[in-house]
């Protein structure tokens, strides 16, 4: 068990926290313990008759109580007030452009789809105001599927707090750094990194250096975990030690505030008179975390044939069907291309999974002809054909295949076994490239029966 119990004399760490600087512990899925005040954590039991400092003990369960040890997630929180003490008179409010599966508000013709980067508005938008849902899949009520969103944030949340009861949230920043103050501690995240906030965890999103844009996956299914490596063995892909979980950092703040909760596909809000980010100490394995995608160690074909994209899986949410994910988070980072006498980009294909792609920076090697820009996104739904554009095909088919390094590029894909339904916002957005679905028609006919 990876344990961090901050020392009473660890003045530098405590001063850093009081200055609102993040501190982290390393290791994915470990059971941590951390305290912002000495001896705030009970020893030998989880819920003593009286907790230190007059705190309340509260358990957050990210899985069923009787889930197998391997998948059981829970943390004990020692807080100034229990979550019940943060409660108020909740009222339903408009959720703006945030949508939840099932969502069948529009229907579009079957075809590959792609959008330019959504412009950052001039109006003041908090994290909650700035969500723009592009697709949904499955049914949040039955805890299957995902929602794929873009966030556009132009102001920090001030005395505003939020938690999502419908799903786990994966932040993928594209531009602009975020400071996510959670009840477990503080997470700073920027372009090239991700942050994952478990279902039910309270947080506040603040801007670090101006407006921010990025992607957000709302995972309704099983919590994300590291994929099995199979024949790859013990190393490569995402290594557990590179995942960072925040150390305890609490707020004891009394001020008129608002608590937002997304529950049952709806957005609710209540007035409260204090900050709910008041956890002084915690221990367990259900906690938010961050990961630098540049620490991912890719593997790939070193002789011939383009490998399945599953070799680039960072995190996966399992289903009851072995090997078939509720959602896989896959990245396409910098890497060497060395395969000989082979078509190096992805092959043309149709498959049972549906793919939502985004580009964080650089150029994606299968879409070199322009149109797929950082901040943009594409949707290739299940059993619909897709593959490289004409420029990528011609270049890959005719270039001399020397070892070549793809540099300055980072694309990602959220892939699910479920068909993704496009929202009305996405279907009507000026950012939609209306002619993208016809890119296959631009592929040239090369067939010649007289040429072997």
N, C-alpha and C positions, 0 to 999 in steps of 0.2 A: 504493500500500500504506500502510495506517495503521500507523505505527510509534511505539511508546513505549519509549524506552530510558531508564529512570530514571537521573538524574544521581547521581554519587558523593556530591555535596553536598546531595542532596535529603533533608535530615535530617527535615523535617516528615513527609514521606510514610513514611519508614522508621519513625519513632516512632509514627505512626498504626497501621502494620501490627503493630508490636510490642505495641501496646495492643489488638490484635484488632479494629481498625476496618476496614471494607471500603474498598477503593480500586478505581476502575473506569477502563476505556478505552471509548470510544464507537465504535459502528458495527457493523452486522450483517454477518456473513460475511467481515469483513476479516481479513487475515493480520496478527496482532499479534506484537510481541516485547516481553517484560518480564522484568526481573531484580530480585531482592531483594538481591543482592550485586553490586557493580561488577565488570564484565567476566566475569560468570558465563556469558554467552552466547558461544559461539564465533563468529568472524567469517569469512564466506566459505565455511563448510562446516558440516555438521550433526553429524558424528560424528568429531571429531579423535582422534588416537591417545591423547591424555590430555586429559580435560576439566578446566577450572579447578576449584579447590577439591577435587579428588579426586571429582568428581561422575560419575555414570553418564549416558550418553545413551540415551534410550528414545523410540521413536516410537509414538504412539497414532493408529491409522487409523480414521476414522469412515466410510470408503467403501472400495470395492475399489481396489487399487493403480492400476489402469488406468482408473478412472472418468474421464470427461471433466473437463477443468480446471474447468468451470463447477460441477460437483457433487463434485469431489474434496475430501475433508476429511482433514486430518491435522495433528498438532502434534508438535513435538519437545520432550521434557521432559528437563530436566537435574536429576537428583535424587540424594539421598544414597544411596539403595538403589534398584535397579530393582524393578519389580513382582514379579519372581521372588524377590527378597530379602524380600518381605512374605509369602511363601507359608508354609503350614504343613500340618498333617495335617487336611485338610478332612473334615468329617463332615456328613451330611445331617441337618437338623433340621426340626421341624414348622414350616410356614409360616403357621400361624394361619388368619386369614381371607383371606389373599392367594391369589388364584387367577389362572391363566394360560390363555389360549386355546390349544387348544380345551378348553372346559369345559362338559360337558353333564350336570351333576350334578342338575338339576331341570328341569321344564318347566312353564310357566305358560300360561294361556289368552291368546290374542292380544287385546291391548287397550292403550290408552295407560296408562302407569303413572306414579305420582308418590309421592315419599317426603317426609315431614317431615325437618327437620334431625336428624341423629343426635346424641343427647345425648353430651356429653363425660364419659367415665367417671371415677369417683373413683380407680380403681386406677392404679398407675404404669405408663404405657405409653410406650415409646420410639417413634421413627418406624417401626421395623420391626414392633414389637408392635401398633401402632395402625392398620395398613392394613386397610381393610374393602372388599373388591372387590364392586362392584355389578353390573357387566356385563363380558363379554368378547366379542370378535369376531375372527374369522380364525384364524390359526395362528402362534404365536410362532416355532415351528421353521422355518417357511417365510418368516419375516420379513414377515408381512402382518397387518394388523388392529391392535386396541388392547385394553387393559384399562382400565376406568374404576373408579377407587377413591375412597374418602373416607379421609382420614387424621385420626386423633384422637390427639393427642400431649399427654401430661401430665408427661413428664420428658425432659430432655436426654440425648443419647447421651454417655456418658463412657467414654473409652478403647474405643469401639466404632466401627467403620467399615463402610462398605457400598459395593458397586457392583452395578449391574444389567447383566448381559450379555444379557438378553433384550430390552431396549428402552430408548429414550430417555424420560426422565421430565419431565413438565410439572407443576410445582407451581402451584396456583391457591389462595392463602390466602383464607379467608373471615373468620376471626377469629384473632387472635393472631399476633405477628410471629415469623419464623424467622431464625436465623443458620445458614447452610449453609456450613460450612468444607469447601472442596474442595481437591484437590491443585493446582488452578490458582490458588487464592486464595479470598477470603471474599466471600460474597454475603449481604446482608441483604434480606429480602423480607417484605412484609406485605399486608394487604387492599388490593385495587386494583392489585396488581402480579402478575407471574408470574416464575418462575425455571425455566430449562430446563437439565437435566443430561444431557449426551450419554451414550450407551451406553458402559459401561466406565469411567466417571470415578468415582474414589473420593471419598466425602464423609462428613461427620458432621452430623447435624441437632441444633441446640440451640434451646431456647426463649429468647426475649428478655424476655417480660413475662407469663408464666403460660401456661396450657394453650392449645393451638392446634387449630383445625379447618379443614379445607380439602379441596379436590379434587385428585386426582392422575391424570393421563392417562399411561399407559404405552404409548408408540408403538412397536410392533414393526416398522414399515415404514421407508421412507426418512426420513432426518432432516428435521425441519421447516425450512422456509425461507419467505421472503416470497413472497406470490403475485404473479403478473404483474398490472400495473394496466390493461393493455389501453387502451381509449379514454380512461380517466381521465387517462392521461399520467404525468408525472414526480412528481406530488405527491399528497398526501392518503393516507388509510389509515395504515398503520404506516410511519414513516420510519426508515431504517437508523440514522441518527445517534442515535436515542433508545434503542437497545439497548446495554446496558452489560455489558462483560466484565471480570472481576476482574484486577487486577494480581497479580503473583507474591507469595506470602506463605507461607513454609514453616514446618514444625514439625520441630525436631530433638529428639525426645522419646522417651526409653526408659522404657517402663512396660508391665506385662502388659496386653495388649489383645486384642480379638477382631475378626477380619475376617469379615464376612458377604458372601456372593456369591449373587445370584439367577442361576442358570444352568440352562437346560433345564427351565424351569418349576418348579424346586425351589430350596429355600433351603439353603445350605451355610455352615458356620462353621469357622474355624480359630483356634487360639491363636497370637498373635504377641507379640513383646516390645518393640514400638516403634510409633510413629505412621507410617502410610504416606503422610501428607500432607506429603511431604518434598521437593517440587519447588521448587528454588531459582530456576529461570529456565525460561521456555518461549517458543516462538514457533510460530505456525501459525494455522489457522482452525477447528480442532475444539476447542471450549472451551465451558464453561458460560456462560450469560448471563442477564440479567434485563431486564424491560421494564415500564414503568409504563403500564397500560392507559388512564390518563387522558390520555396523549399521543397516543392514536389520534385521527386526524382523519377523522370520518365524512363520507360523501357520501350523498345520498339524493334521492328524488323532490321536485322543486320546482314541479310543476304538478299531475300526477295519477298515480294507480296506485302501489300499494305495490311496491317493488322486491324482487328476489330477495335472500335473506339473504347471498348470496355477496359483496355489496358491503361487508359488515362483517368479512371474513376478515382476521385478523391474521397467522396462520401456516398453512402447508399442507404436508402430506406427500404427495408425488406417487406415482402408479402408472404402469404402462406405457401406460395408456389416457389420452390427453390430455384434460385438463379434468375427470377423475374422480379424486377424492382418496382415498388411504388414510385420511386424516383431515384435516379442516379445523378450525382453532380460530377461532371466530367470537364476537364480542362485541356486545352491545346497550347502548351507553353513553348518557350524556346527549346530547341532540340536539334540534334544532328540527323540529317537524312543521308543514309548511306546505302540503301538497298540497290542492288544491281539488276539491270535488265528487267525492270518492273515499273508499273505505273505507281508513282509515289503518293499522289494525293488520294483521298478517299475515292473508292469506286462508286459507280452509279448503283443505286440500290433502292429497294422497297423493303420495309421491315415492320414488324409488329409494334415497335416502340414509336412514340411521337417525340419530336425533338424541338425544343425551344433553345435557340442559340443567341448569344450576345458577344460583342467584341469590346474588350476593355481598352486595349491599345494595339497599334500596329495593323498588320494586314493578315487575314486568315488565308492559309495556303491553298484552300480549295475555292476561294472567291477573290481572285487577283484582278478581275476585270473592272473593279470599282463598284460602288453601290452599297458595300457592306462596311459601314464606317463605325468607329468607336462610339459607343452609346446606342448604336442601332441594334436590331434584333431580327430574327427570322423564325418562322414556324414551318416545319416539315412534318405533317401529321402522319399518323399510322397508315401504312399501306398506300401512301402517295409517293411517286417517284421523285428522287432528287439526287444531286451529285455536283461535281465541279462545273463551273461555268466554262464557256468556250475558250476564253483566254487561258485559264488554268489547264484545260485539257490539251490544247495545242502546245503550250510550253512544256508540260510534263511528258508529252508523247515524243517531242522532237529534240529536247535538250540533251547535251552530253551529260551522262549521269556520274558526275564526280561527287565526292563527299561535300555536302553543303549544309551549313548551319542556318536554321531559321532563327533570326534574332529580332528583338524588339517587338515581339508579338505575344498576345495573350487573349485567347478566345475561350468560351466556356459553353457548356450545354447542360440543360436540365432535361433528362430523358425519362419518360414515364410510359408504362404499359397501357395507359388510358388515352383515348382520343382527347385532344384539347379543343375546347370551344372558344371561339373568338368573341370578345365582348363588343358591344355596340361602340364603345369608345374607340377600340382598336380598329374596328371595321370602317369607322367614319373619320379616322384621324388623317389630317393632311400629310402626316409622315408616312402613310402607307404607300409603298411603291406599286402602283396599279399594274405596271407591266412586268413585274418580277416573275410572275408565274410562267411567262413565255420564254424564259431564258433557254429552255431546252430546244426551242425551235431554232435557235441561233447555232446549234451544233451542226457542223458540216457533215455531209455524207461522204465517206471515204471508201465505201465498198467498191471493189473491182474484182470480178470473178477471174480475171486473167492474171492477177498479181497475187502470188503466194506470199 
